[in-house]
């Protein structure tokens, strides 16, 4: 059974989420504080997706997300927040979150986002070739890892999916709508800004100079392209 962590300090909201996720077939691990969530993640290495509330009584959800990414855990992360300011959404994505859901939300919306993350984690189970190699990069499709000049680059599941999409389509301009449909799913309903923020985060990780990229090129008025 697929296992999900829900980090939410408000018991009524957490219970509401737990009930609906269990109905959707997920096994749920609960946490009310950031430190408790980190402990639960360490105790349950099979957790596939973590849902993190931003406002918490100890450390905030952004910090929990940073620590998850720093640890190298390969799980999906969804930020759950009542905030609607654009900079909060960007902050969550730049700390390593894969997606965000703004309160109030419907159970169907949250479940759809979780389903999409699990699909990205497991969509390479049947492979014809398990490596993509271009320039200094080697993308391992079996364990979802990337190396640049033999040095491992830590990626989130979304960053991995974007790299895979680009490396499978070298020199082909891809619109932001194309990237969103291929990475987040055609039924995903969200702001195209999520594509731009993830591209910015990925450039920081793989480019020699993120301000003057050599690999992920901007195609003005259209979207992005892998290589010149």
C-alpha positions as CSV (number, residue, x, y, z in Angstrom):
1,X,0.0,0.0,0.0
2,X,1.3,3.5,-0.8
3,X,2.2,5.5,2.3
4,X,1.8,9.2,2.8
5,X,2.9,11.6,5.6
6,X,0.5,14.4,6.6
7,X,2.1,17.2,8.6
8,X,-0.6,19.5,10.0
9,X,-0.8,21.0,13.5
10,X,-4.6,21.6,13.4
11,X,-6.1,18.3,14.5
12,X,-9.4,18.8,12.7
13,X,-7.8,19.5,9.3
14,X,-5.4,16.6,9.8
15,X,-8.2,14.2,10.6
16,X,-10.1,15.4,7.5
17,X,-7.1,14.7,5.3
18,X,-6.4,11.4,6.9
19,X,-10.0,10.1,6.4
20,X,-10.1,11.1,2.8
21,X,-6.7,9.7,2.0
22,X,-7.6,6.4,3.6
23,X,-10.7,6.3,1.5
24,X,-8.5,6.8,-1.6
25,X,-6.5,3.7,-0.6
26,X,-3.5,5.3,1.0
27,X,-1.8,4.4,4.3
28,X,-1.3,7.6,6.3
29,X,1.4,8.6,8.8
30,X,0.5,11.6,10.9
31,X,2.6,14.4,12.5
32,X,1.6,17.6,14.3
33,X,5.0,19.3,14.4
34,X,8.0,19.7,12.1
35,X,10.4,17.7,14.3
36,X,7.8,14.9,14.7
37,X,7.5,14.7,10.9
38,X,11.2,14.4,10.5
39,X,11.3,11.6,13.0
40,X,8.4,9.8,11.3
41,X,10.1,10.0,8.0
42,X,13.2,8.5,9.4
43,X,11.1,5.7,11.0
44,X,9.1,5.1,7.8
45,X,11.5,5.1,4.8
46,X,8.8,3.7,2.5
47,X,6.8,7.0,2.7
48,X,6.4,8.1,-0.9
49,X,4.8,11.6,-0.5
50,X,4.9,14.1,2.3
51,X,2.2,16.8,2.7
52,X,3.6,19.7,4.7
53,X,1.7,22.5,6.3
54,X,3.6,25.8,6.2
55,X,2.6,27.3,9.5
56,X,3.7,25.1,12.4
57,X,4.4,25.6,16.2
58,X,8.1,24.7,15.9
59,X,9.9,24.8,12.6
60,X,7.9,25.8,9.5
61,X,7.1,23.6,6.6
62,X,9.7,25.3,4.4
63,X,12.4,24.2,6.8
64,X,11.1,20.6,7.0
65,X,11.2,20.5,3.2
66,X,14.8,21.8,3.1
67,X,15.8,19.1,5.6
68,X,14.1,16.4,3.6
69,X,16.0,17.5,0.4
70,X,19.3,17.9,2.3
71,X,18.9,14.3,3.6
72,X,18.6,12.9,0.0
73,X,15.2,11.2,0.7
74,X,13.6,10.6,-2.7
75,X,10.0,11.5,-1.9
76,X,7.4,13.8,-3.3
77,X,6.6,16.9,-1.3
78,X,3.4,19.0,-1.4
79,X,3.2,22.2,0.5
80,X,-0.2,22.8,2.2
81,X,-0.8,26.4,3.0
82,X,-3.5,29.0,3.7
83,X,-1.3,31.7,2.2
84,X,-2.0,32.9,-1.3
85,X,0.8,35.3,-1.9
86,X,2.9,34.5,-4.9
87,X,6.2,34.7,-3.0
88,X,5.1,32.0,-0.6
89,X,4.4,29.6,-3.4
90,X,7.8,30.4,-5.0
91,X,9.5,29.9,-1.6
92,X,8.0,26.5,-1.2
93,X,9.0,25.4,-4.7
94,X,12.5,26.8,-4.3
95,X,13.1,24.9,-1.1
96,X,12.4,21.7,-2.9
97,X,8.6,21.2,-2.9
98,X,7.1,19.5,-6.0
99,X,3.7,21.1,-5.7
100,X,1.5,23.2,-3.5
101,X,-2.2,23.1,-2.5
102,X,-3.8,26.2,-1.0
103,X,-6.4,26.0,1.7
104,X,-9.3,25.6,1.5
105,X,-9.0,22.6,-0.9
106,X,-11.1,19.7,-2.0
107,X,-10.2,16.1,-1.1
108,X,-10.3,15.3,-4.8
109,X,-7.8,18.0,-5.6
110,X,-5.3,16.9,-2.9
111,X,-5.7,13.2,-3.9
112,X,-5.1,14.0,-7.6
113,X,-1.9,15.8,-6.7
114,X,-0.7,12.9,-4.6
115,X,-1.6,10.4,-7.3
116,X,0.4,12.4,-9.9
117,X,3.5,12.4,-7.6
118,X,3.3,8.6,-7.2
119,X,2.9,8.2,-10.9
120,X,6.1,10.1,-11.4
121,X,8.0,8.0,-8.9
122,X,7.0,4.8,-10.5
123,X,6.6,5.6,-14.2
124,X,10.0,4.0,-15.2
125,X,9.4,0.4,-14.0
126,X,9.6,-1.0,-17.6
127,X,12.6,0.3,-19.4
128,X,14.2,-0.4,-22.8
129,X,17.3,1.6,-22.0
130,X,18.1,2.6,-18.4
131,X,20.5,5.5,-19.1
132,X,20.4,8.8,-21.0
133,X,23.8,10.4,-21.7
134,X,24.3,13.8,-23.2
135,X,27.3,16.0,-22.8
136,X,28.5,15.9,-19.1
137,X,25.2,14.4,-18.0
138,X,24.1,10.9,-17.3
139,X,20.5,10.3,-16.2
140,X,19.8,6.9,-14.7
141,X,16.2,6.0,-15.4
142,X,16.2,3.0,-13.1
143,X,17.1,4.8,-9.8
144,X,16.1,8.4,-10.9
145,X,19.5,9.9,-10.4
146,X,21.6,12.4,-12.3
147,X,25.4,12.8,-12.6
148,X,27.3,15.7,-14.1
149,X,30.9,14.9,-14.9
150,X,30.6,11.8,-12.7
151,X,29.3,13.9,-9.7
152,X,25.8,13.1,-8.4
153,X,23.3,16.0,-8.6
154,X,20.4,15.7,-6.1
155,X,17.1,16.1,-7.8
156,X,13.5,16.2,-6.6
157,X,11.0,13.9,-8.4
158,X,9.8,16.9,-10.5
159,X,13.3,18.0,-11.4
160,X,14.1,14.4,-12.5
161,X,11.0,14.3,-14.6
162,X,11.9,17.7,-16.3
163,X,15.5,16.5,-16.9
164,X,14.1,13.3,-18.5
165,X,11.7,15.2,-20.7
166,X,14.5,17.5,-21.9
167,X,17.1,14.8,-22.5
168,X,14.6,12.8,-24.4
169,X,13.8,15.8,-26.6
170,X,17.2,17.5,-27.3
171,X,17.0,20.7,-29.4
172,X,13.2,20.6,-29.4
173,X,11.4,23.7,-28.2
174,X,8.9,22.8,-25.5
175,X,6.2,25.2,-24.4
176,X,5.4,25.7,-20.7
177,X,2.1,24.0,-21.4
178,X,3.9,21.0,-22.9
179,X,6.2,20.8,-19.9
180,X,3.3,21.0,-17.4
181,X,1.3,18.4,-19.3
182,X,4.2,15.9,-19.5
183,X,5.5,16.4,-16.0
184,X,2.5,17.2,-13.9
185,X,-0.1,15.4,-16.0
186,X,-2.6,16.5,-18.5
187,X,-5.3,16.7,-15.8
188,X,-3.2,19.0,-13.6
189,X,-4.9,22.3,-12.9
190,X,-2.4,24.9,-11.7
191,X,-0.4,28.1,-12.5
192,X,2.2,27.8,-15.2
193,X,4.5,29.7,-12.8
194,X,5.3,26.3,-11.3
195,X,7.1,25.4,-14.5
196,X,9.3,28.5,-14.4
197,X,10.2,28.1,-10.7
198,X,11.2,24.5,-11.2
199,X,13.3,25.4,-14.2
200,X,15.0,28.1,-12.2
201,X,15.7,25.7,-9.4
202,X,17.0,23.1,-11.9
203,X,19.3,25.6,-13.5
204,X,20.9,26.4,-10.2
205,X,21.7,22.7,-9.8
206,X,23.1,21.9,-13.2
207,X,24.3,25.0,-15.0
208,X,27.8,26.4,-14.6
209,X,26.2,29.9,-14.6
210,X,22.5,29.8,-14.0
211,X,22.1,33.4,-15.3
212,X,23.7,32.4,-18.6
213,X,22.6,28.8,-19.1
214,X,24.3,26.4,-21.6
215,X,21.8,23.5,-21.3
216,X,18.2,24.7,-20.4
217,X,17.7,27.5,-22.9
218,X,14.8,29.9,-22.9
219,X,12.9,30.1,-26.2
220,X,11.4,33.6,-25.9
221,X,7.7,33.7,-26.4
222,X,7.5,29.9,-26.4
223,X,9.1,28.0,-23.5
224,X,12.3,26.1,-23.1
225,X,14.8,23.9,-25.0
226,X,17.5,21.4,-24.0
227,X,20.7,22.5,-25.8
228,X,21.3,25.1,-28.4
